Amino acid sequence: MLRLPSYPESLETRKEICKPVNEVPDMDSIKNIGHNKIVEVTSPVLITWHYGKYRFFGDFRALNDYAKDDRYPIPSIPHSLDNLAKSKYITKINCMKAFHQNGAKPNFM
């Protein structure tokens, strides 16, 4: 496995990064691709908010080489707001169970 270098962080932020990284496999949102595959792994990034809380992010730019082309690109903000203005109900989606279900190119699977 080819690992991308992580960004420098303190011991405290390293502990905070390990929490969500260890929770994700338990949620069945990661597919095991096999031990002999060479993949690039995202570098975790932890943002500290002004009130002391942390927000976990991943640098997923390396996945662009493996992902299928986007069939339904993200709509523009003005177009989305126009559609929302006409709506009776507004909801949000769970990003962990919906947004991150991206397809991979056939030769990568």
C-alpha atoms as a printed R data frame, in Angstrom:
    type eleno elety resid chain resno       x      y       z
1   ATOM     1    CA   MET     A     1   0.000  0.000   0.000
2   ATOM     2    CA   LEU     A     2   1.324  3.415  -0.914
3   ATOM     3    CA   ARG     A     3   0.676  5.914   1.859
4   ATOM     4    CA   LEU     A     4   0.653  9.624   1.317
5   ATOM     5    CA   PRO     A     5   2.595 11.540   3.973
6   ATOM     6    CA   SER     A     6   0.435 13.010   6.700
7   ATOM     7    CA   TYR     A     7   0.518 16.646   7.645
8   ATOM     8    CA   PRO     A     8   2.469 17.519  10.824
9   ATOM     9    CA   GLU     A     9   0.313 17.626  13.947
10  ATOM    10    CA   SER     A    10   0.682 17.684  17.717
11  ATOM    11    CA   LEU     A    11   0.123 14.671  19.984
12  ATOM    12    CA   GLU     A    12  -3.270 16.083  21.020
13  ATOM    13    CA   THR     A    13  -4.501 16.448  17.444
14  ATOM    14    CA   ARG     A    14  -3.100 12.998  16.553
15  ATOM    15    CA   LYS     A    15  -5.334 11.495  19.290
16  ATOM    16    CA   GLU     A    16  -8.338 13.416  17.916
17  ATOM    17    CA   ILE     A    17  -7.607 12.182  14.371
18  ATOM    18    CA   CYS     A    18  -7.484  8.557  15.559
19  ATOM    19    CA   LYS     A    19 -11.049  8.708  16.964
20  ATOM    20    CA   PRO     A    20 -12.969  9.087  13.662
21  ATOM    21    CA   VAL     A    21 -10.429  7.003  11.732
22  ATOM    22    CA   ASN     A    22 -11.084  4.075  14.073
23  ATOM    23    CA   GLU     A    23 -14.891  4.587  13.965
24  ATOM    24    CA   VAL     A    24 -15.265  4.471  10.161
25  ATOM    25    CA   PRO     A    25 -14.481  0.733   9.661
26  ATOM    26    CA   ASP     A    26 -17.086 -0.115  12.320
27  ATOM    27    CA   MET     A    27 -19.734  1.704  10.243
28  ATOM    28    CA   ASP     A    28 -19.169 -0.574   7.202
29  ATOM    29    CA   SER     A    29 -18.484  2.449   4.978
30  ATOM    30    CA   ILE     A    30 -15.077  1.227   3.780
31  ATOM    31    CA   LYS     A    31 -14.636 -1.626   1.315
32  ATOM    32    CA   ASN     A    32 -11.577 -3.848   1.692
33  ATOM    33    CA   ILE     A    33  -9.864 -3.993  -1.703
34  ATOM    34    CA   GLY     A    34  -7.326 -6.690  -0.899
35  ATOM    35    CA   HIS     A    35  -3.827 -6.822   0.471
36  ATOM    36    CA   ASN     A    36  -2.049 -6.908  -2.893
37  ATOM    37    CA   LYS     A    37  -3.589 -3.725  -4.324
38  ATOM    38    CA   ILE     A    38  -1.503 -0.551  -4.373
39  ATOM    39    CA   VAL     A    39  -3.622  2.462  -3.470
40  ATOM    40    CA   GLU     A    40  -3.033  5.995  -2.327
41  ATOM    41    CA   VAL     A    41  -4.448  6.726   1.088
42  ATOM    42    CA   THR     A    42  -5.864 10.112   1.966
43  ATOM    43    CA   SER     A    43  -4.041 12.299   4.455
44  ATOM    44    CA   PRO     A    44  -6.202 13.171   7.462
45  ATOM    45    CA   VAL     A    45  -6.540 16.846   8.321
46  ATOM    46    CA   LEU     A    46  -7.873 18.201  11.617
47  ATOM    47    CA   ILE     A    47  -9.200 21.767  11.782
48  ATOM    48    CA   THR     A    48  -9.438 23.426  15.201
49  ATOM    49    CA   TRP     A    49 -12.409 25.754  15.609
50  ATOM    50    CA   HIS     A    50 -12.114 28.935  17.675
51  ATOM    51    CA   TYR     A    51 -14.181 27.396  20.512
52  ATOM    52    CA   GLY     A    52 -11.835 24.423  20.948
53  ATOM    53    CA   LYS     A    53 -13.749 21.773  18.998
54  ATOM    54    CA   TYR     A    54 -12.179 19.807  16.149
55  ATOM    55    CA   ARG     A    55 -13.440 19.031  12.651
56  ATOM    56    CA   PHE     A    56 -12.027 16.018  10.812
57  ATOM    57    CA   PHE     A    57 -11.354 16.237   7.064
58  ATOM    58    CA   GLY     A    58  -9.585 14.109   4.490
59  ATOM    59    CA   ASP     A    59  -7.477 15.235   1.542
60  ATOM    60    CA   PHE     A    60  -9.121 13.107  -1.172
61  ATOM    61    CA   ARG     A    61  -7.428 14.592  -4.247
62  ATOM    62    CA   ALA     A    62  -5.570 11.317  -4.939
63  ATOM    63    CA   LEU     A    63  -8.905  9.492  -5.371
64  ATOM    64    CA   ASN     A    64  -9.686 11.476  -8.527
65  ATOM    65    CA   ASP     A    65  -7.471  9.064 -10.483
66  ATOM    66    CA   TYR     A    66  -9.616  6.101  -9.429
67  ATOM    67    CA   ALA     A    67 -13.146  7.561  -9.416
68  ATOM    68    CA   LYS     A    68 -15.577  7.409 -12.314
69  ATOM    69    CA   ASP     A    69 -16.465 10.652 -14.019
70  ATOM    70    CA   ASP     A    70 -19.278 12.511 -12.284
71  ATOM    71    CA   ARG     A    71 -22.568 11.811 -14.035
72  ATOM    72    CA   TYR     A    72 -24.475 14.302 -11.917
73  ATOM    73    CA   PRO     A    73 -22.189 17.243 -11.118
74  ATOM    74    CA   ILE     A    74 -22.965 19.375  -8.093
75  ATOM    75    CA   PRO     A    75 -25.458 22.061  -9.179
76  ATOM    76    CA   SER     A    76 -24.632 25.729  -8.910
77  ATOM    77    CA   ILE     A    77 -25.585 27.504  -5.692
78  ATOM    78    CA   PRO     A    78 -28.011 29.977  -7.361
79  ATOM    79    CA   HIS     A    79 -29.772 27.087  -9.119
80  ATOM    80    CA   SER     A    80 -30.057 25.174  -5.834
81  ATOM    81    CA   LEU     A    81 -31.375 28.212  -3.968
82  ATOM    82    CA   ASP     A    82 -33.992 28.826  -6.665
83  ATOM    83    CA   ASN     A    83 -35.185 25.238  -6.277
84  ATOM    84    CA   LEU     A    84 -35.181 25.467  -2.478
85  ATOM    85    CA   ALA     A    85 -37.232 28.669  -2.558
86  ATOM    86    CA   LYS     A    86 -40.053 26.780  -4.287
87  ATOM    87    CA   SER     A    87 -39.914 23.840  -1.863
88  ATOM    88    CA   LYS     A    88 -42.370 23.098   0.890
89  ATOM    89    CA   TYR     A    89 -39.999 20.828   2.859
90  ATOM    90    CA   ILE     A    90 -36.218 21.077   3.157
91  ATOM    91    CA   THR     A    91 -34.090 18.192   4.491
92  ATOM    92    CA   LYS     A    92 -30.438 17.237   4.605
93  ATOM    93    CA   ILE     A    93 -28.714 13.967   3.722
94  ATOM    94    CA   ASN     A    94 -26.415 11.881   5.844
95  ATOM    95    CA   CYS     A    95 -23.069 12.336   4.109
96  ATOM    96    CA   MET     A    96 -21.562  9.160   5.531
97  ATOM    97    CA   LYS     A    97 -24.317  6.959   4.094
98  ATOM    98    CA   ALA     A    98 -25.158  8.777   0.870
99  ATOM    99    CA   PHE     A    99 -22.613 11.242  -0.473
100 ATOM   100    CA   HIS     A   100 -19.478  9.091  -0.150
101 ATOM   101    CA   GLN     A   101 -20.806  6.169  -2.209
102 ATOM   102    CA   ASN     A   102 -18.675  6.907  -5.262
103 ATOM   103    CA   GLY     A   103 -18.036  4.334  -7.949
104 ATOM   104    CA   ALA     A   104 -14.554  3.227  -8.944
105 ATOM   105    CA   LYS     A   105 -13.221  2.603 -12.434
106 ATOM   106    CA   PRO     A   106 -13.652 -1.060 -13.516
107 ATOM   107    CA   ASN     A   107  -9.919 -1.744 -13.809
108 ATOM   108    CA   PHE     A   108  -9.418 -0.602 -10.209
109 ATOM   109    CA   MET     A   109 -12.006 -2.872  -8.606
